[in-house]
Amino acid sequence: MFEKLLEIRKNSYSPYTKFSVSAIVVTKDNREFIGTNVEDCSTRAGACAERVAIFSAIASGVKKGEFKEIHILASNDENPGFPCFVCRQMISELFDKNAMVYCYSQTGNVTEFTVEQLCPYPFEEFREEDVK
């Protein structure tokens, strides 16, 4: 998976931060969806690689709970990079709690988490019965 992430990362559009990121989402039926980060000069209208890959899967018909794992290369050194909290929320909402998150370094070192380990306190969906 690491070699694929390196190749995909070449497509990143990150002229402002010079920090390219790639991601691959794998579904339970082993389909793969890719993403890279896309920036703009305002820095707020861009998108992270993780969400681009997830959005691609959703646009292709993948449903909540059909995600098996996500692989992320967000590093320029020997230390793995990790998803931002916006991406963590998206992952925690769409993936099962036991789905795997693999975070890679530039040199191929990988750190593994379950979604529940990476996102122990997700923002929960609003439910009327919770309001008193």
C-alpha positions as CSV (number, residue, x, y, z in Angstrom):
1,M,0.0,0.0,0.0
2,F,2.9,2.3,0.8
3,E,4.2,2.4,-2.8
4,K,0.6,3.3,-4.0
5,L,0.5,6.1,-1.5
6,L,3.8,7.5,-2.7
7,E,2.6,7.5,-6.3
8,I,-0.8,9.0,-5.5
9,R,0.9,11.7,-3.4
10,K,2.5,13.1,-6.6
11,N,-1.0,14.3,-7.6
12,S,-1.4,16.5,-4.6
13,Y,-2.1,20.2,-5.2
14,S,-0.2,21.8,-2.3
15,P,1.7,24.9,-3.6
16,Y,1.2,26.9,-0.3
17,T,2.1,24.5,2.4
18,K,4.3,22.2,0.3
19,F,2.9,19.4,2.4
20,S,1.5,16.7,0.1
21,V,-0.8,14.0,1.5
22,S,-2.3,10.9,0.0
23,A,-4.9,8.4,1.2
24,I,-6.5,5.2,0.1
25,V,-9.8,4.0,1.5
26,V,-10.6,0.3,1.2
27,T,-14.1,-1.0,1.4
28,K,-15.2,-4.4,2.9
29,D,-15.5,-5.7,-0.6
30,N,-11.9,-4.6,-1.3
31,R,-12.5,-1.7,-3.6
32,E,-10.0,1.1,-3.3
33,F,-10.6,4.9,-3.6
34,I,-7.8,7.4,-3.6
35,G,-7.4,11.0,-2.5
36,T,-4.8,13.7,-2.3
37,N,-5.0,17.0,-0.5
38,V,-6.1,20.0,-2.6
39,E,-5.2,23.5,-1.3
40,D,-6.2,27.0,-2.3
41,C,-4.7,30.3,-1.2
42,S,-7.4,30.9,1.4
43,T,-6.4,27.6,3.1
44,R,-9.9,27.1,4.2
45,A,-11.6,25.9,1.0
46,G,-9.2,23.1,0.3
47,A,-9.7,19.4,1.2
48,C,-7.7,16.8,3.0
49,A,-6.6,13.6,1.2
50,E,-8.6,11.5,3.7
51,R,-11.9,13.2,3.0
52,V,-11.2,13.3,-0.8
53,A,-10.8,9.5,-0.7
54,I,-13.9,9.1,1.5
55,F,-16.0,11.5,-0.7
56,S,-14.9,9.6,-3.8
57,A,-16.1,6.3,-2.3
58,I,-19.4,7.9,-1.2
59,A,-19.9,9.4,-4.7
60,S,-19.4,5.9,-6.1
61,G,-22.1,4.4,-3.9
62,V,-20.3,3.2,-0.8
63,K,-22.4,3.5,2.3
64,K,-21.7,4.1,6.0
65,G,-20.4,0.9,7.5
66,E,-19.0,-0.5,4.2
67,F,-15.5,0.9,4.9
68,K,-12.8,-1.6,6.0
69,E,-9.7,0.6,6.4
70,I,-7.9,3.8,5.4
71,H,-4.2,4.3,4.6
72,I,-2.7,7.7,5.0
73,L,0.7,9.1,4.0
74,A,1.0,12.5,5.7
75,S,4.6,12.9,6.5
76,N,7.8,14.5,5.2
77,D,10.1,12.5,7.6
78,E,10.5,9.3,9.6
79,N,7.5,10.0,11.8
80,P,4.0,9.1,10.6
81,G,1.5,11.9,10.2
82,F,-2.1,11.6,11.5
83,P,-5.5,12.8,10.2
84,C,-6.7,16.2,11.3
85,F,-9.7,16.3,13.6
86,V,-12.2,17.2,10.8
87,C,-11.0,14.0,9.0
88,R,-11.2,12.0,12.3
89,Q,-14.8,13.0,12.7
90,M,-15.6,11.9,9.1
91,I,-13.8,8.6,9.7
92,S,-15.5,8.0,13.0
93,E,-18.9,8.7,11.5
94,L,-18.6,6.5,8.4
95,F,-16.3,3.6,9.5
96,D,-17.0,0.9,12.1
97,K,-15.3,1.4,15.4
98,N,-13.0,-1.6,14.7
99,A,-12.0,-0.5,11.2
100,M,-8.3,0.1,10.8
101,V,-6.4,3.4,10.2
102,Y,-2.9,3.0,8.9
103,C,-0.6,6.1,9.1
104,Y,2.6,6.0,7.2
105,S,5.9,8.0,7.4
106,Q,7.9,9.2,4.4
107,T,10.2,6.2,5.0
108,G,7.4,3.6,5.2
109,N,7.1,3.3,9.0
110,V,3.4,2.6,9.8
111,T,1.4,3.2,12.9
112,E,-1.9,1.3,13.2
113,F,-5.1,2.3,15.1
114,T,-8.6,1.2,15.2
115,V,-11.1,4.0,14.5
116,E,-12.1,3.8,18.2
117,Q,-8.4,4.3,19.3
118,L,-7.8,7.2,17.0
119,C,-11.2,8.8,17.7
120,P,-12.1,7.9,21.3
121,Y,-14.6,10.8,21.7
122,P,-16.3,11.5,18.4
123,F,-19.0,14.1,18.0
124,E,-22.2,12.1,18.0
125,E,-25.2,12.5,15.7
126,F,-27.9,14.6,17.1
127,R,-30.9,12.5,18.3
128,E,-34.1,14.1,19.5
129,E,-34.4,11.5,22.3
130,D,-31.1,12.9,23.8
131,V,-32.7,16.3,24.3
132,K,-34.6,16.8,27.6
